């Protein structure tokens, strides 16, 4: 059980970066990102994802607008300038870490 919690904590950062990546490519919404993350092996419920999106918006990485789709209100997210610069910084850090993680695996 403790291992599962550690995995969730570890992968939470990956999920946020994935969200920023897709928001940088275009507008996103909750159900779409749940489906996209599922393709990559993450199984998030709306009760897990939406608080992440709200926190990311609160920190200024994302902004949202409400839109009516098929009679329901959908919150559409897009990346902010802060989100873009944060994603850029994270990409540089990831490149460095990736190199370090796999430098001895190429033998």
Buried (B, 14 or more C-beta within 10 A) or exposed (E): EEEEEEEEEEBEEEBBBBBBBBBBEEBBBBEBBBEBBEEEEBEBEEEBBBEBBEEBBEEEBBBBEEEEEEEEEBBBBBBBEEBBEBBEEBEEEEEEEEEEEEEEEEE
